[in-house]
């Protein structure tokens, strides 16, 4: 038995209010597609799955694991205008990532065919709009991280750094695909209080938006449902930060 605790899903019209009130909000696939526009659908988004099949290994894991695959690209979003920026390293201070902070991590960029998809552009603009609703309209510096966590070695860790904040204004965790795994429970806690909530994202293209200043988050390890058939959990993490990208030059 692999019972999953579902999240409290909100309507698209409520997402900004709930995000301001609770510090996080979960939207189902239909809700996300409603925000993306009339030609968006879960089936249309499913066409992106092959991009996750081609993610290269993450060579920066300091726990010695080989369970994570990823790419990384950066964009500047101003209203509906989404501009890619020259490829750059991903960097976080140790205050936000004790395991991998303080080092420049270079990953292969997102495949051009995905970054050029008009639906991808709208997804970034919709995510930045949530940040503007939370903090006020401005230019947003967006980092995009497609991840695959697999269980070929028996266990995969979506957040090897543990419960954390990302040092940005808004985080979006989008479940892309989940195949043949158990675990992967998401936990969201108030950064300055005792309140917390736990649930499992199971519906492809459901999205968790987080006010990074107010909450910390983590996802528990995954294991295969069948040891003879390793599974995986695919996500897309988008972060929005005002004022510029994080980098060692400011620290």
Buried (B, 14 or more C-beta within 10 A) or exposed (E): EEEBEEBEBBEBEBBBEBBEEBBBBBBBBBBBBBBBEEEBBBEBBBEBEEBBEEBEBBEBBEEEBEBBBBBBBBBBBBEEEBEBEEEBBBBBBEEBBBBBBEBEBBBBBBBEEBBEBEBBBBBBBBBBBBBBBBBEEBBBBBBBBBBBBBBEEEBBBBBBBEBBBBBBBBBBBBBBBBBBBBBBBBBBBBBEEEEEBEBBBBBBBBBBBBBBBBBBBBBBBBBBBEEEEBBBBBBBBBBBBBEEBBBEEEE
